[in-house]
Structure formats: C-alpha cells, structure tokens
Amino acid sequence: MGTLICKVELDKVKGITVTVDNEDGKITQTVTMDGTTLTIKVKGDKETSTYEQKQDSIKIKVKEYLLEAETITCKSTKATLHDSKDTFTQTSSKAMKIETQDKLDIKATMDASFKAQNINIEAQMKLGVKAPMGISMETSGGEFKVSALKLAVHGEGCGSLLRAASNVALAVDGAPCSDTGSERETAASPGMQIFSQTRNAMSAARSTVVPGRASLGGVTRASRIVLPS
C-alpha cells in the first residue's frame, strides 16, 4: 500500500468531514458529521458500503453483513420483519423453539415437508386436515390407531368402507377392540329395498361392530362407524 492522503474539513454549516484516500487500492473512506447524521462510507472501485446513524435510526447498506458473537439478543416492542429475496436458512446445533402468544400462520406457495424422529400434533379444541386431491396415511410397521367417541366418514364407496371396518381394530376409550363379533348393516333409500350388502348408491348407511365378550380385560367394547351420504 502506498501513501495515504488524509484530509480533515471543518465547516460551521456542513460540519466535519474526515477523508482517507488510498489511491493504490482505489478505496476512499469518509466520515461525515453534519449535526444531524453520522455517516461512514467506504467506496471502492466495485462496491460501496454505508453506515448512517440519526437520532432515531441506524441504516446499514452493504453487500455482505457478518455478525459473530458468543450470545446475541434481539428485542423489539413493535413489528419485526425478516425479508429475503433468495434462500432463507435458520440452523441450530441444539434445540430450536418458535413460540407466539397469538396466532401462528405458516404458508408455502409450493411444497412443504416436515421430517423428524417423532412428530406430535396436539390441538386444544379442533384439528382440521383438508386436501382437494386426496389424503394418504401410511405406516410401514407398528400400529395404526384411531380413537374417538364418534367416527364419521363421508364420501363415495360406503359399502367398501363398511365391509373393511369390521376387519380393523379401532381403539375406543384407549382400549383396542377385538375384530371378532357380529356386524349389522342397515341402509334405507326411497324406492329401494333393504339389502344385506351395502351399495354406493344408498343415500345413508350405518354399521355397528360389536365384538364378543372376549375383549381385552374382559370388558365388552363397541366401535361405531357412521357413514352418512
């Protein structure tokens, strides 16, 4: 690095300006204090970074901003915004927590994925899942359990669902039901007779699976599946 050119300018109207000019490196450093704003600028032949401070704001403009510290705490009493025009990544080597005392909205224009060793979803009142093209739930091993006071399934193909229901062990009040017992199916529609096998054209169907007395713990359990049209 060659010789630097340093200047200090004092002006009763413009304030103080300190300039360091590096001709070999083609870099000029300027510090300006005009009575209202403190400005620090580093201008090179390709990029320029600026730090601007006023009594109520600080503005930093730079190509790359890097902050390193042992601990970092950021607090705001009003709105906080993080906006990226490219990839936004947050990583943690240990536990990460996101918490709000109000509503939480998560939205993705394209696909979203969640992956973990175990995932627990709990709603204090209601849990809704909706998809216009279909919903798929699959387990490659272990137990698939549904527990509810009342289970209602809406859609076409009620007959197939009713026949399959008798082969599935549904948990009621936390205890699994036996797949043995009797099945009673009833269906009614204006102008149609009662059939032992359900049909998709039926407007209403009800299936009640009552296991025998050989249920777990010697207590008879009943699973009820209601399939309205």
C-alpha angles and dihedrals in degrees: 000000000000130000117316123224111221125189134179117193123191120195128169090216105031096036124215127338123186117191131186114187121196105190095180093052092037090230127134122192118198132183117189130184113180100168095267107040135041110207127185116186132179113190123188135174091268110020141024128205124196135193115192124182129184131171092273106023147039121205124190122187118183140137094239127019119193125182122184125180142140092244130009126195123185120184132174130179092207139028120335122199131191111184126177125183089199137027116338115201132181119182135175131188090209137027119330125202133192116187136167133179089214138037122327120208122187117181135171124185090209132020126337126196135187121194129177141136090256129007123197122187118187128177122193092213120357136004119200128191119183133173128163095208101044145287124245127194120180138170121191093199143357127036132332108201132183118188123182143132089236130012119199124183120188127195146067124311095050092158093059091046092050094051091046092049092068090059095052123084106225120194115231120186089354097301123104117239123228118249090225124091137067132312125212121192125185129177134176134189131160111270095009131105127233111269128193090223118055123236130210091235092065114111095212135022137176129188126187119190112197114185121210126257091274091086120133114289091012091278120127112236128194128203118199123196117187117197112184121184 
